[in-house]
Amino acid sequence: MLRNRILFPVLLLFACADRGVDRQNPEQLRFMEFNAEDIRTSDLRDGSNPRLRQLAEIVQAYRPDVLMISEFAYDYEGVAGYDSSTGEGANGDRLIRNYLGVPQREGLEPISYSYFARPTNTGVASGLDLDNSGNVSTEFPPVQTAGADGQAPRQTREEREYGNDAWGFGTFPGQYGMLLLVRPDIEILTNRTRTFQHFKWSQMPGALEPADSLGNKWYSSEEWQAFRLSSKSHWDVPIRLENGGIVHLLLAHPTPPAFDGPEQRNKKRNHDEIRFWGDYIRGADYIVDDAGRRGGLPDGASFVIMGDLNADVDEGSSFGNPVEQFLFSNSRVNSSFVPRADSMGAALFERLDADDTAQWGLRVDYVLPSSDLTVVDGGIVRRPGYIVSDHFPVWLDVDVPGEDRRQ
């Protein structure tokens, strides 16, 4: 867990932010993905959390038009911080009102967004013994709050026991969720969004059912038939731009390929969570969303895949190199541009490769447009004073043509 902050003169920050994007060109958008590391509902109740103030400063400096935040709690009823007057899923509004809408330092302007949030599998009790411990944990422990530095508290044994039996690991319902923010003049086509929270892993043809080297299956037949593929969820959120162009934002945060044994249940789940997008963009018929609609992405649709995929394309412990196998090798994905930290960012973390997006030395965070979209610029935010998480924000400036240019 990140405990230290690197502070340099503020003047350096201005020189490195908000570069590249042409604000006068309505067809050029800045997409940013950021795993902000365990933001909880209680962190959002006012504007005092120091880590969230730093996150807001980054957003106000770089001003993305489309922003995905991973590990951002979905506020379920019954979890600490829930407000019955607003109902579930209001944490996006709290972030906008208490942090993004307040200038975080001199020279920065507030920024406003529309947002999209839906329930996730993280911390939602399955009622099954998914970790084969001999016990089933169905009641989550009291939710801890962040310390004075804004950092999330360390997990207790009871929290880990509960999380290991949830559909996706989480110590309370909604932890490690996802949030999508888009500029107010970009329309979220809500009636066309698709979520895949409840899609069963066993529904995927050729799914990598966890089993050890002797063929002993990790999950019982009942568990396997009920088990959900997404550790958080998979979302297809279409947006309409001012120029009439429509882009499908494909968001997910697959489980880390770690914390398992010879059965490799997390490695295989990570593999198939990434494979899901590869199958989706080729229109696989087996896919069924939470509303019962079948099929994948329409032919010719523009998209941007965003998320902490927890897999590096050329190193790390992922199973079968799923990013290369299902995304980079797909002709519909534009993976030619590799975001990198600039010389200042590289100097801050000399042991990291320029394309590493996590402090432990892997490229796991991605913004991947479809092949019909042109990448203009991009990078990884490793700025002095901007170390909010154990991940770094990744951004791309992308040219998205309107309907008239597509004909």
C-alpha positions in Angstrom: 0.0 0.0 0.0 1.3 3.4 -0.9 2.3 5.5 2.1 4.7 8.2 0.9 4.2 11.3 -1.2 6.8 12.9 -3.6 6.4 16.7 -3.5 8.2 19.0 -6.0 7.6 22.6 -6.9 4.1 23.3 -8.2 5.6 25.2 -11.2 6.7 21.9 -12.7 3.1 20.6 -12.7 1.8 23.3 -15.0 4.4 22.6 -17.6 3.4 18.9 -17.9 -0.4 19.0 -17.8 -3.1 19.6 -20.4 -0.8 19.1 -23.4 -1.5 17.8 -26.9 -5.3 17.8 -27.0 -6.8 20.4 -29.4 -9.6 21.9 -27.4 -10.9 23.7 -30.6 -11.3 20.4 -32.4 -14.6 18.7 -31.4 -13.4 15.5 -33.0 -10.4 15.1 -30.7 -11.1 13.6 -27.3 -8.9 12.9 -24.3 -9.5 9.5 -22.8 -8.0 8.7 -19.4 -8.1 5.5 -17.3 -7.0 5.5 -13.6 -7.0 2.8 -10.9 -7.2 5.1 -7.9 -6.9 2.3 -5.3 -9.9 1.7 -3.1 -11.9 4.9 -2.9 -14.8 4.3 -0.4 -18.1 6.1 0.1 -17.0 7.5 3.4 -14.0 9.2 1.5 -16.5 11.2 -0.5 -18.7 12.7 2.2 -16.8 16.1 2.1 -13.9 17.6 0.3 -11.2 16.9 2.9 -9.7 13.6 1.8 -6.1 14.4 0.8 -5.8 11.6 -1.7 -9.0 12.5 -3.4 -7.9 16.1 -3.6 -4.8 15.0 -5.4 -6.9 12.8 -7.8 -9.1 15.9 -8.5 -6.0 18.0 -9.1 -4.8 15.5 -11.7 -8.2 15.6 -13.4 -8.4 19.3 -13.4 -4.9 19.6 -14.8 -5.2 17.1 -17.6 -9.0 17.6 -18.2 -9.9 14.3 -19.8 -13.1 14.3 -21.8 -13.8 10.7 -20.9 -12.5 9.3 -17.6 -12.7 5.8 -16.1 -11.9 5.4 -12.5 -11.2 1.8 -11.2 -11.5 0.8 -7.5 -14.2 3.4 -6.9 -16.9 2.0 -4.6 -20.5 1.6 -5.7 -22.6 2.8 -2.8 -24.9 -0.2 -2.0 -27.7 0.2 0.5 -26.6 -1.1 3.9 -22.9 -0.2 3.5 -21.3 2.6 5.6 -21.8 6.0 4.0 -25.0 5.1 2.0 -27.5 7.9 1.9 -31.1 6.8 1.5 -32.1 10.3 0.2 -29.9 9.8 -2.9 -30.2 6.1 -3.3 -27.6 3.7 -4.7 -25.0 4.7 -7.2 -24.6 8.4 -6.1 -20.8 8.3 -5.4 -20.1 9.8 -8.8 -22.1 12.9 -7.9 -20.2 13.2 -4.6 -16.9 13.1 -6.4 -18.0 15.8 -8.8 -19.6 18.0 -6.2 -17.0 17.8 -3.4 -13.7 17.4 -5.3 -13.8 17.9 -9.1 -16.1 20.9 -8.8 -13.7 22.7 -6.4 -10.4 24.2 -7.6 -7.7 22.1 -6.0 -5.0 24.8 -6.3 -4.4 28.2 -7.8 -4.5 28.2 -11.5 -6.8 25.2 -11.9 -10.4 25.4 -12.8 -13.3 23.2 -11.6 -14.5 20.5 -14.0 -17.9 19.0 -14.4 -19.0 15.6 -15.8 -22.0 13.4 -16.3 -21.4 9.9 -14.9 -22.4 6.3 -15.3 -22.2 3.8 -12.4 -23.8 0.4 -12.0 -23.5 -2.4 -9.4 -20.5 -4.7 -9.4 -19.8 -8.2 -8.2 -17.1 -7.2 -5.8 -17.9 -7.8 -2.1 -21.3 -9.3 -3.0 -21.8 -12.5 -1.0 -22.2 -15.6 -3.1 -23.5 -17.8 -0.3 -21.0 -20.5 -1.5 -17.6 -21.7 -0.2 -15.7 -20.3 -3.2 -12.3 -20.5 -1.5 -12.8 -24.1 -0.3 -12.0 -23.1 3.3 -14.8 -25.2 4.8 -16.7 -22.1 5.9 -19.1 -19.8 4.0 -18.9 -16.1 4.8 -22.1 -14.2 4.1 -22.0 -11.1 6.3 -19.4 -8.5 5.7 -17.5 -7.0 8.7 -17.9 -3.3 9.7 -16.5 -1.1 7.0 -13.3 0.6 8.0 -12.6 4.2 7.0 -9.5 5.9 5.6 -6.8 7.3 7.8 -5.9 11.0 8.1 -3.7 10.6 5.0 -6.6 9.3 2.9 -5.2 5.8 2.5 -7.6 2.9 2.8 -7.0 0.8 5.9 -5.3 -2.6 5.9 -7.5 -5.6 5.5 -8.3 -7.8 8.5 -8.5 -11.6 8.5 -12.3 -11.4 8.8 -12.5 -9.1 5.8 -10.4 -11.4 3.7 -12.5 -14.4 4.6 -15.6 -12.6 3.6 -14.1 -11.3 0.3 -12.9 -14.8 -0.7 -16.5 -16.1 -0.8 -17.9 -13.0 -2.7 -18.6 -13.2 -6.4 -15.6 -10.8 -6.8 -13.1 -10.2 -4.1 -14.2 -7.3 -1.9 -14.5 -6.8 1.9 -17.9 -5.1 1.5 -20.5 -4.8 -1.3 -19.4 -2.4 -4.0 -15.8 -2.1 -3.1 -13.4 -1.8 -6.0 -16.2 -0.8 -8.4 -16.0 1.3 -11.5 -17.0 4.8 -12.4 -17.3 6.4 -15.8 -17.2 10.2 -16.2 -17.8 12.1 -19.5 -17.9 15.7 -20.4 -21.4 17.2 -20.0 -21.9 17.9 -23.7 -21.2 14.2 -24.5 -24.4 12.2 -24.4 -24.4 8.8 -22.6 -26.9 6.7 -24.5 -28.3 5.1 -21.4 -31.0 3.1 -23.1 -28.3 1.4 -25.2 -25.9 0.5 -22.5 -25.2 -3.1 -21.7 -23.8 -4.6 -18.5 -22.6 -8.2 -17.9 -22.4 -8.4 -14.1 -24.4 -11.7 -14.0 -22.9 -13.4 -17.1 -21.9 -17.0 -16.0 -18.3 -18.1 -16.6 -19.6 -21.5 -17.6 -21.6 -19.9 -20.5 -18.3 -19.1 -22.3 -17.4 -21.8 -24.8 -14.1 -23.3 -23.8 -14.0 -21.5 -20.5 -10.9 -22.3 -18.4 -12.6 -24.1 -15.6 -10.1 -24.2 -12.7 -8.6 -27.6 -11.9 -5.3 -28.8 -10.6 -2.7 -30.9 -12.5 -4.6 -34.1 -11.6 -7.8 -32.8 -13.0 -9.5 -32.1 -9.6 -11.9 -29.3 -10.2 -11.8 -26.4 -7.8 -15.5 -25.6 -7.9 -18.3 -28.0 -7.3 -20.8 -28.4 -10.2 -23.3 -26.1 -8.3 -20.6 -23.4 -7.8 -19.4 -23.6 -11.4 -22.9 -23.2 -12.9 -23.5 -20.2 -10.7 -20.1 -18.5 -10.8 -20.0 -15.1 -12.5 -17.3 -14.4 -15.0 -16.8 -10.7 -14.1 -14.9 -10.0 -10.9 -16.4 -6.5 -11.1 -18.5 -6.2 -14.3 -18.1 -5.6 -18.0 -19.9 -2.5 -19.4 -20.6 -1.4 -22.9 -21.5 2.3 -22.6 -22.2 4.1 -26.0 -21.6 7.8 -26.1 -22.7 10.3 -28.7 -20.3 13.2 -29.5 -21.2 16.7 -30.6 -20.2 15.8 -34.2 -22.7 12.9 -34.2 -20.0 10.2 -33.8 -20.8 7.3 -31.5 -18.2 5.4 -29.6 -18.8 2.3 -27.4 -16.8 2.5 -24.2 -15.9 -1.0 -23.1 -15.0 -1.0 -19.4 -13.8 -3.8 -17.2 -11.3 -4.5 -14.4 -10.4 -8.2 -14.4 -9.2 -9.9 -11.3 -5.4 -10.1 -10.7 -3.8 -13.3 -11.9 -2.5 -14.0 -8.4 -3.5 -15.2 -4.9 -4.4 -18.7 -6.0 -2.8 -22.2 -6.1 -2.2 -25.0 -8.6 -5.7 -24.7 -9.9 -4.9 -21.1 -11.1 -8.5 -20.0 -10.6 -7.6 -16.3 -10.6 -5.2 -16.5 -13.5 -7.8 -18.4 -15.6 -10.5 -16.0 -14.6 -8.3 -13.0 -15.6 -7.6 -14.7 -18.9 -11.3 -15.3 -19.7 -12.4 -11.8 -18.5 -10.0 -10.3 -21.1 -11.0 -12.9 -23.7 -14.6 -11.7 -23.2 -13.8 -8.4 -24.8 -12.0 -10.1 -27.7 -15.1 -12.2 -28.3 -17.4 -9.3 -27.8 -15.9 -7.1 -30.5 -16.1 -10.0 -33.0 -19.8 -10.3 -32.2 -19.8 -13.7 -30.5 -23.4 -15.1 -30.3 -22.9 -16.8 -26.9 -22.8 -13.5 -25.0 -25.9 -12.4 -23.2 -26.2 -9.2 -21.2 -28.0 -8.6 -17.9 -31.2 -7.6 -19.8 -31.2 -10.8 -21.8 -30.0 -9.3 -25.1 -27.8 -11.7 -27.0 -24.7 -11.0 -29.1 -21.6 -8.8 -29.2 -20.7 -5.4 -30.6 -22.2 -4.5 -34.0 -19.9 -4.8 -37.0 -18.2 -1.5 -37.8 -18.9 0.1 -34.4 -16.2 2.3 -33.0 -15.0 1.5 -29.5 -12.4 2.2 -26.8 -11.4 -0.5 -24.4 -10.5 1.0 -21.0 -9.5 -0.6 -17.7 -6.9 -2.0 -15.4 -6.7 -5.4 -17.2 -4.2 -6.8 -14.6 -2.1 -8.3 -17.4 1.0 -7.1 -19.2 1.5 -8.0 -22.8 5.2 -8.9 -22.5 5.9 -9.8 -18.9 4.2 -10.7 -15.6 2.2 -13.8 -14.4 -0.9 -13.7 -16.6 -2.1 -17.0 -18.0 -1.7 -17.4 -21.8 -0.9 -13.7 -22.5 -4.5 -12.7 -23.0 -3.9 -9.1 -23.9 -1.8 -10.1 -26.9 -3.9 -13.2 -27.8 -7.3 -11.5 -27.7 -6.8 -7.7 -28.1 -3.4 -6.8 -29.6 -3.7 -9.5 -32.3 -7.2 -8.5 -33.2 -7.4 -6.4 -36.4 -10.2 -4.3 -34.9 -8.0 -3.0 -32.1 -5.5 -0.1 -32.6 -2.7 -1.1 -30.2 0.2 0.5 -32.2 0.5 3.5 -29.9 2.2 2.7 -26.5 1.7 5.4 -23.8 4.9 6.1 -22.0 6.1 8.3 -19.1 8.2 11.2 -20.2 11.7 11.8 -19.0 10.6 13.4 -15.8 8.3 10.6 -15.0 10.9 8.0 -15.8 13.4 9.7 -13.5 10.9 9.5 -10.6 10.8 5.7 -10.8 14.1 4.6 -12.4 13.4 0.9 -11.9 10.3 1.0 -14.0 10.0 0.7 -17.8 8.7 3.7 -19.5 5.4 1.9 -20.3 4.8 0.5 -16.8 1.5 1.8 -15.4 1.8 0.2 -11.9 4.5 0.8 -9.3 5.3 -2.9 -9.1 6.6 -2.8 -12.7 4.0 -3.9 -15.2 1.9 -2.4 -17.9 -1.6 -3.3 -16.7 -3.8 -0.2 -17.4 -5.0 0.4 -21.0 -6.8 2.8 -23.3 -7.2 0.8 -26.6 -9.3 2.4 -29.4 -10.7 0.6 -32.4 -8.7 0.5 -35.6 -10.9 3.2 -37.2 -9.8 5.8 -34.7 -6.5 7.7 -34.9 -4.3 8.2 -31.8 -2.9 11.8 -31.7 -0.9 11.6 -28.5 -0.8 9.9 -25.1 1.2 9.2 -22.0 1.4 8.0 -18.5 1.1 10.5 -15.7 4.1 10.2 -13.4 4.2 13.7 -12.0 5.8 15.0 -8.8 3.1 15.4 -6.2 0.6 13.3 -8.3 1.3 9.9 -6.8 -2.2 9.1 -5.6 -2.3 5.3 -6.1 -0.1 2.3 -6.8 -1.2 2.8 -10.4 -0.6 5.8 -12.7 -3.2 7.5 -14.9 -3.0 6.6 -18.6 -4.3 9.0 -21.3 -4.8 9.1 -25.0 -5.8 11.9 -27.3 -7.9 10.3 -30.1 -9.4 11.7 -33.3 -13.1 10.5 -33.4 -14.7 11.4 -36.8 -18.3 12.5 -37.0 -20.9 10.8 -39.1 -20.2 12.9 -42.2 -16.5 11.8 -42.3 -17.5 8.2 -42.0 -19.5 8.1 -45.2 
